[in-house]
Each structure stands twice: as structure tokens, then as C-alpha cells.
């Protein structure tokens, strides 16, 4: 299960699955931090078919506008930007830890074509995913 865990009392959290930091400041209300954590967990659970902003906001108990502002403040990115980070970090983990073909990975996390996944990965990491392919040991 992809749960957010608290890293400190100050409200900084780390997504165990992706390793993304979710930072917060003392100026951010607890309700906004909680809304971001709820929405982030929902996004991570449904990478291939993510919920809409309206669905995220409703589940988090805030307005869409407040959720968008909370993401900008807490995560320093948009909701879509956060989804993209989670997707690409998941791709890297799958490429390193499994033998799944990129086409299958792309489909499972919401990219329509492997080429779109490769381009997004290259933009995010600066190199194609094949550079991180799991090394098989010869016996």
C-alpha cells in the first residue's frame, strides 16, 4: 500500500513508494497538508487512470482551488506535476527491479505509448530508461 509517512513533526513527509518529499511550512494549515496527503495517496493508487481534480478535492474535503493552491505550496508543483513525478519514479523502480517490457510499464502507469514514456523519462531524468534496466547476473 502506498502510504505517506511522516518524516518529522514539522510536517515533512516522504512517499515510501516514490521517495518524493512533500514539504510543508508552518504557514500551511493542517487541513491543506492533510488534503495533499490524501490526494497524493489517491494518485499513487491509480496511476493509469487518475481521479479528476474534482474527485481529489471531494475526497480530501476541500475545494478544487484550495487543493491546487495546497499542492503548489506543499509540493512546489501542480497536481499533474506531482502525478508525473510519481509515475516516472514508479517507472524507474519497475525498470530497475523487474523484467517488464517498457510497453507494458507504459500501459500500466498511464502512458498510451512507450515512446511517450521514454520522452517523459528522458526529460525528467536526463537519460532514457534503458540506462536503468535491471542487470541480470550470469550464473
C-alpha positions in Angstrom: 0.0 0.0 0.0 1.4 3.4 -0.9 1.0 5.4 2.2 2.6 8.7 3.1 4.7 8.6 6.3 5.7 11.5 8.5 9.4 12.2 8.5 9.2 14.8 11.2 6.9 16.7 13.5 7.3 19.8 11.2 5.1 18.1 8.6 7.6 17.0 6.0 6.5 13.6 4.6 8.1 11.1 2.3 6.2 9.0 -0.1 7.6 5.5 0.5 7.0 4.3 -3.0 8.4 7.1 -5.0 10.7 8.8 -2.5 9.2 12.2 -3.2 9.4 14.7 -0.5 6.2 16.5 0.4 7.3 19.6 2.3 5.3 22.0 4.4 5.8 25.1 6.3 4.3 26.5 9.5 2.1 28.8 7.3 0.4 25.9 5.7 -2.8 24.9 7.6 -3.0 21.3 8.7 -6.2 20.9 6.6 -4.2 21.7 3.4 -1.3 19.4 4.4 -3.9 16.6 5.0 -5.6 17.3 1.7 -2.4 17.0 -0.2 -1.5 13.7 1.6 -5.0 12.3 0.8 -4.8 13.4 -2.9 -1.3 12.1 -3.3 -2.2 8.7 -2.0 -5.2 8.6 -4.3 -3.0 9.5 -7.3 -0.4 6.9 -6.4 -3.1 4.2 -6.2 -4.5 4.9 -9.7 -1.6 5.9 -12.0 -3.1 4.6 -15.2 -6.5 6.2 -14.6 -6.1 9.0 -12.1 -9.0 10.7 -10.5 -10.0 14.2 -11.6 -9.2 17.3 -9.6 -12.8 17.4 -8.5 -12.7 13.9 -7.2 -9.4 14.5 -5.4 -10.8 17.7 -3.8 -14.0 16.0 -2.8 -12.1 13.1 -1.2 -9.8 15.5 0.6 -12.6 17.6 1.9 -11.5 20.9 0.3 -12.4 22.9 -2.8 -10.6 22.3 -6.1 -9.0 25.8 -5.8 -7.8 25.1 -2.3 -6.3 21.8 -3.3 -4.5 23.3 -6.3 -3.0 26.0 -4.0 -2.1 23.5 -1.3 -0.2 21.4 -3.9 1.7 24.5 -5.1 2.6 25.4 -1.5 3.3 22.0 0.0 4.8 20.2 -3.0 6.1 23.1 -5.1 4.3 21.7 -8.1 0.9 21.3 -9.7 -1.3 18.2 -9.1 -0.5 17.0 -12.6 3.2 17.7 -11.9 3.1 15.6 -8.8 1.3 12.8 -10.7 4.0 12.9 -13.3 6.7 12.6 -10.6 5.0 9.6 -9.1 4.6 7.9 -12.5 8.2 8.4 -13.5 9.6 7.4 -10.2 7.5 4.2 -10.4 8.8 3.6 -13.9 12.4 3.8 -12.7 11.6 1.4 -9.9 9.9 -1.1 -12.3 12.7 -0.8 -14.8 15.4 -1.4 -12.2 13.5 -4.2 -10.2 11.6 -6.1 -12.9 11.9 -7.5 -16.4 8.7 -5.9 -17.6 8.9 -4.5 -21.1 8.6 -0.7 -21.4 5.4 -1.1 -23.4 3.7 -2.9 -20.5 5.1 -0.4 -17.9 3.8 2.4 -20.1 0.3 0.9 -20.3 0.2 0.1 -16.5 1.1 3.6 -15.4 -1.0 5.6 -17.9 1.2 6.4 -20.9 -0.5 5.5 -24.1 2.7 4.6 -25.9 6.2 3.5 -24.8 7.6 6.4 -26.9 5.7 8.9 -24.7 7.0 7.3 -21.6 10.6 7.3 -22.9 10.4 11.0 -23.8 8.9 11.9 -20.4 11.5 9.8 -18.6 14.3 11.4 -20.6 13.0 14.9 -19.7 12.8 14.0 -16.0 16.0 12.0 -15.5 18.1 13.3 -18.4 18.6 9.8 -19.9 16.4 7.1 -21.3 15.0 4.3 -19.1 17.2 1.7 -20.7 20.1 3.1 -18.7 18.5 1.8 -15.6 17.5 -1.6 -16.8 17.9 -4.3 -14.2 21.3 -6.0 -14.5 20.9 -9.8 -14.8 23.6 -11.9 -13.3 25.1 -14.7 -15.4 25.3 -17.9 -13.4 
